[in-house]
Protein backbone atom coordinates (compact mmCIF):
# COMPACT_ATOMS: atom_id res chain seq x y z
CA UNK A 1 0.00 0.00 0.00
CA UNK A 2 1.19 3.49 -0.79
CA UNK A 3 0.57 6.07 1.91
CA UNK A 4 0.16 9.01 2.08
CA UNK A 5 -1.88 9.16 -1.10
CA UNK A 6 -1.42 11.78 -3.80
CA UNK A 7 -4.87 13.29 -4.35
CA UNK A 8 -6.47 16.14 -6.25
CA UNK A 9 -9.62 18.12 -5.55
CA UNK A 10 -12.64 18.04 -7.81
CA UNK A 11 -11.94 21.55 -9.08
CA UNK A 12 -8.33 20.79 -10.12
CA UNK A 13 -7.66 21.69 -13.76
CA UNK A 14 -6.95 18.87 -16.22
CA UNK A 15 -3.49 20.33 -16.98
CA UNK A 16 -2.60 20.27 -13.26
CA UNK A 17 -3.77 16.64 -12.97
CA UNK A 18 -1.55 15.68 -15.91
CA UNK A 19 1.39 17.45 -14.25
CA UNK A 20 0.75 15.69 -10.91
CA UNK A 21 0.61 12.28 -12.62
CA UNK A 22 3.88 13.02 -14.42
CA UNK A 23 5.64 14.45 -11.37
CA UNK A 24 4.76 11.51 -9.15
CA UNK A 25 5.21 8.82 -11.80
CA UNK A 26 1.70 7.46 -11.29
CA UNK A 27 -1.17 6.70 -13.66
CA UNK A 28 -4.13 7.70 -11.51
CA UNK A 29 -5.18 9.19 -8.18
CA UNK A 30 -8.20 9.76 -5.96
CA UNK A 31 -10.29 12.90 -6.29
CA UNK A 32 -11.36 14.34 -2.92
CA UNK A 33 -13.64 17.14 -1.77
CA UNK A 34 -12.66 19.99 0.57
CA UNK A 35 -13.14 17.72 3.60
CA UNK A 36 -10.85 15.05 2.12
CA UNK A 37 -13.67 12.60 1.39
CA UNK A 38 -13.41 10.53 -1.77
CA UNK A 39 -15.38 11.66 -4.81
CA UNK A 40 -13.83 9.36 -7.42
CA UNK A 41 -10.64 8.45 -9.23
CA UNK A 42 -8.98 10.19 -12.16
CA UNK A 43 -6.55 8.34 -14.41
CA UNK A 44 -4.51 8.82 -17.55
CA UNK A 45 -7.31 7.03 -19.40
CA UNK A 46 -9.88 9.53 -18.07
CA UNK A 47 -7.74 12.45 -19.26
CA UNK A 48 -7.35 10.93 -22.72
CA UNK A 49 -10.86 9.56 -23.26
CA UNK A 50 -13.14 12.13 -21.66
CA UNK A 51 -13.82 15.82 -22.20
CA UNK A 52 -13.88 18.33 -19.39
CA UNK A 53 -12.08 21.17 -17.67
CA UNK A 54 -11.59 19.83 -14.13
CA UNK A 55 -11.22 16.53 -12.26
CA UNK A 56 -14.91 16.22 -11.40
CA UNK A 57 -15.76 16.42 -15.12
CA UNK A 58 -13.66 13.42 -16.14
CA UNK A 59 -13.20 11.29 -13.02
CA UNK A 60 -14.61 7.80 -12.59
CA UNK A 61 -17.28 8.05 -9.91
CA UNK A 62 -18.02 4.34 -9.33
CA UNK A 63 -14.92 3.41 -7.32
CA UNK A 64 -14.11 0.00 -5.89
CA UNK A 65 -12.29 0.31 -2.56
CA UNK A 66 -10.93 -2.04 0.11
CA UNK A 67 -10.27 -1.83 3.82
CA UNK A 68 -6.96 -2.21 5.64
CA UNK A 69 -7.79 -5.79 6.58
CA UNK A 70 -8.62 -6.95 3.03
CA UNK A 71 -6.27 -9.79 2.12
CA UNK A 72 -3.76 -9.26 -0.65
CA UNK A 73 -5.28 -12.24 -2.48
CA UNK A 74 -8.66 -10.47 -2.47
CA UNK A 75 -7.04 -7.26 -3.72
CA UNK A 76 -5.25 -9.18 -6.49
CA UNK A 77 -8.54 -10.80 -7.45
CA UNK A 78 -10.28 -7.40 -7.67
CA UNK A 79 -7.50 -5.91 -9.78
CA UNK A 80 -7.60 -8.83 -12.23
CA UNK A 81 -11.33 -9.61 -12.37
CA UNK A 82 -12.48 -5.99 -12.52
CA UNK A 83 -9.59 -5.01 -14.81
CA UNK A 84 -8.68 -2.02 -12.68
CA UNK A 85 -5.24 -0.66 -11.89
CA UNK A 86 -5.65 0.60 -8.35
CA UNK A 87 -7.95 0.47 -5.33
CA UNK A 88 -8.20 3.06 -2.55
CA UNK A 89 -7.74 1.69 0.98
CA UNK A 90 -10.17 2.96 3.61
CA UNK A 91 -10.10 2.82 7.40
CA UNK A 92 -13.26 3.96 9.12
CA UNK A 93 -14.39 5.51 5.86
CA UNK A 94 -11.23 7.62 5.58
CA UNK A 95 -8.71 7.28 2.75
CA UNK A 96 -5.49 5.87 4.24
CA UNK A 97 -3.71 4.49 1.19
CA UNK A 98 -3.91 3.08 -2.29
CA UNK A 99 -2.86 -0.29 -3.68
CA UNK A 100 -1.84 -0.51 -7.32
CA UNK A 101 -1.01 -3.45 -9.53
CA UNK A 102 2.64 -2.47 -9.13
CA UNK A 103 2.36 -2.71 -5.34
CA UNK A 104 1.03 -6.28 -5.65
CA UNK A 105 3.80 -7.24 -8.11
CA UNK A 106 6.45 -5.91 -5.70
CA UNK A 107 4.86 -7.94 -2.92
CA UNK A 108 4.98 -11.06 -5.08
CA UNK A 109 8.72 -10.51 -5.53
CA UNK A 110 9.37 -10.21 -1.77
CA UNK A 111 10.50 -13.54 -0.39
CA UNK A 112 11.43 -14.41 3.20
CA UNK A 113 13.54 -17.49 3.96
CA UNK A 114 13.66 -19.33 7.29
CA UNK A 115 17.29 -19.64 8.41
CA UNK A 116 16.45 -22.84 10.31
CA UNK A 117 14.81 -25.02 7.64
CA UNK A 118 15.04 -23.03 4.40
CA UNK A 119 11.27 -22.65 3.91
CA UNK A 120 10.42 -19.61 1.76
CA UNK A 121 7.36 -17.42 2.20
CA UNK A 122 6.27 -14.50 0.04
CA UNK A 123 4.80 -11.40 1.60
CA UNK A 124 5.42 -7.86 2.73
CA UNK A 125 6.58 -9.05 6.16
CA UNK A 126 7.78 -12.41 7.45
CA UNK A 127 5.15 -14.67 9.03
CA UNK A 128 4.81 -14.94 12.80
CA UNK A 129 6.03 -18.54 12.62
CA UNK A 130 7.56 -20.72 9.94
CA UNK A 131 4.85 -22.94 8.44
CA UNK A 132 7.35 -25.82 8.21
CA UNK A 133 9.46 -25.79 11.41
CA UNK A 134 7.47 -23.27 13.50
CA UNK A 135 10.53 -21.06 14.16
CA UNK A 136 9.67 -17.48 15.11
CA UNK A 137 9.59 -14.43 12.88
CA UNK A 138 13.11 -13.43 13.91
CA UNK A 139 14.52 -16.48 12.05
CA UNK A 140 13.41 -15.13 8.65
CA UNK A 141 15.71 -13.15 6.38
CA UNK A 142 14.76 -11.22 3.28
CA UNK A 143 15.88 -13.10 0.18
CA UNK A 144 17.21 -10.80 -2.52
CA UNK A 145 15.54 -11.50 -5.86
CA UNK A 146 17.95 -11.73 -8.80
CA UNK A 147 17.14 -9.41 -11.72
CA UNK A 148 14.60 -10.81 -14.14
CA UNK A 149 12.78 -13.14 -11.72
C-alpha positions as CSV (number, residue, x, y, z in Angstrom):
1,X,0.0,0.0,0.0
2,X,1.2,3.5,-0.8
3,X,0.6,6.1,1.9
4,X,0.2,9.0,2.1
5,X,-1.9,9.2,-1.1
6,X,-1.4,11.8,-3.8
7,X,-4.9,13.3,-4.3
8,X,-6.5,16.1,-6.2
9,X,-9.6,18.1,-5.6
10,X,-12.6,18.0,-7.8
11,X,-11.9,21.6,-9.1
12,X,-8.3,20.8,-10.1
13,X,-7.7,21.7,-13.8
14,X,-6.9,18.9,-16.2
15,X,-3.5,20.3,-17.0
16,X,-2.6,20.3,-13.3
17,X,-3.8,16.6,-13.0
18,X,-1.5,15.7,-15.9
19,X,1.4,17.5,-14.2
20,X,0.8,15.7,-10.9
21,X,0.6,12.3,-12.6
22,X,3.9,13.0,-14.4
23,X,5.6,14.5,-11.4
24,X,4.8,11.5,-9.1
25,X,5.2,8.8,-11.8
26,X,1.7,7.5,-11.3
27,X,-1.2,6.7,-13.7
28,X,-4.1,7.7,-11.5
29,X,-5.2,9.2,-8.2
30,X,-8.2,9.8,-6.0
31,X,-10.3,12.9,-6.3
32,X,-11.4,14.3,-2.9
33,X,-13.6,17.1,-1.8
34,X,-12.7,20.0,0.6
35,X,-13.1,17.7,3.6
36,X,-10.9,15.1,2.1
37,X,-13.7,12.6,1.4
38,X,-13.4,10.5,-1.8
39,X,-15.4,11.7,-4.8
40,X,-13.8,9.4,-7.4
41,X,-10.6,8.5,-9.2
42,X,-9.0,10.2,-12.2
43,X,-6.5,8.3,-14.4
44,X,-4.5,8.8,-17.5
45,X,-7.3,7.0,-19.4
46,X,-9.9,9.5,-18.1
47,X,-7.7,12.4,-19.3
48,X,-7.4,10.9,-22.7
49,X,-10.9,9.6,-23.3
50,X,-13.1,12.1,-21.7
51,X,-13.8,15.8,-22.2
52,X,-13.9,18.3,-19.4
53,X,-12.1,21.2,-17.7
54,X,-11.6,19.8,-14.1
55,X,-11.2,16.5,-12.3
56,X,-14.9,16.2,-11.4
57,X,-15.8,16.4,-15.1
58,X,-13.7,13.4,-16.1
59,X,-13.2,11.3,-13.0
60,X,-14.6,7.8,-12.6
61,X,-17.3,8.0,-9.9
62,X,-18.0,4.3,-9.3
63,X,-14.9,3.4,-7.3
64,X,-14.1,0.0,-5.9
65,X,-12.3,0.3,-2.6
66,X,-10.9,-2.0,0.1
67,X,-10.3,-1.8,3.8
68,X,-7.0,-2.2,5.6
69,X,-7.8,-5.8,6.6
70,X,-8.6,-6.9,3.0
71,X,-6.3,-9.8,2.1
72,X,-3.8,-9.3,-0.6
73,X,-5.3,-12.2,-2.5
74,X,-8.7,-10.5,-2.5
75,X,-7.0,-7.3,-3.7
76,X,-5.2,-9.2,-6.5
77,X,-8.5,-10.8,-7.5
78,X,-10.3,-7.4,-7.7
79,X,-7.5,-5.9,-9.8
80,X,-7.6,-8.8,-12.2
81,X,-11.3,-9.6,-12.4
82,X,-12.5,-6.0,-12.5
83,X,-9.6,-5.0,-14.8
84,X,-8.7,-2.0,-12.7
85,X,-5.2,-0.7,-11.9
86,X,-5.6,0.6,-8.3
87,X,-7.9,0.5,-5.3
88,X,-8.2,3.1,-2.5
89,X,-7.7,1.7,1.0
90,X,-10.2,3.0,3.6
91,X,-10.1,2.8,7.4
92,X,-13.3,4.0,9.1
93,X,-14.4,5.5,5.9
94,X,-11.2,7.6,5.6
95,X,-8.7,7.3,2.7
96,X,-5.5,5.9,4.2
97,X,-3.7,4.5,1.2
98,X,-3.9,3.1,-2.3
99,X,-2.9,-0.3,-3.7
100,X,-1.8,-0.5,-7.3
101,X,-1.0,-3.5,-9.5
102,X,2.6,-2.5,-9.1
103,X,2.4,-2.7,-5.3
104,X,1.0,-6.3,-5.7
105,X,3.8,-7.2,-8.1
106,X,6.5,-5.9,-5.7
107,X,4.9,-7.9,-2.9
108,X,5.0,-11.1,-5.1
109,X,8.7,-10.5,-5.5
110,X,9.4,-10.2,-1.8
111,X,10.5,-13.5,-0.4
112,X,11.4,-14.4,3.2
113,X,13.5,-17.5,4.0
114,X,13.7,-19.3,7.3
115,X,17.3,-19.6,8.4
116,X,16.5,-22.8,10.3
117,X,14.8,-25.0,7.6
118,X,15.0,-23.0,4.4
119,X,11.3,-22.6,3.9
120,X,10.4,-19.6,1.8
121,X,7.4,-17.4,2.2
122,X,6.3,-14.5,0.0
123,X,4.8,-11.4,1.6
124,X,5.4,-7.9,2.7
125,X,6.6,-9.1,6.2
126,X,7.8,-12.4,7.4
127,X,5.1,-14.7,9.0
128,X,4.8,-14.9,12.8
129,X,6.0,-18.5,12.6
130,X,7.6,-20.7,9.9
131,X,4.9,-22.9,8.4
132,X,7.4,-25.8,8.2
133,X,9.5,-25.8,11.4
134,X,7.5,-23.3,13.5
135,X,10.5,-21.1,14.2
136,X,9.7,-17.5,15.1
137,X,9.6,-14.4,12.9
138,X,13.1,-13.4,13.9
139,X,14.5,-16.5,12.1
140,X,13.4,-15.1,8.7
141,X,15.7,-13.2,6.4
142,X,14.8,-11.2,3.3
143,X,15.9,-13.1,0.2
144,X,17.2,-10.8,-2.5
145,X,15.5,-11.5,-5.9
146,X,17.9,-11.7,-8.8
147,X,17.1,-9.4,-11.7
148,X,14.6,-10.8,-14.1
149,X,12.8,-13.1,-11.7
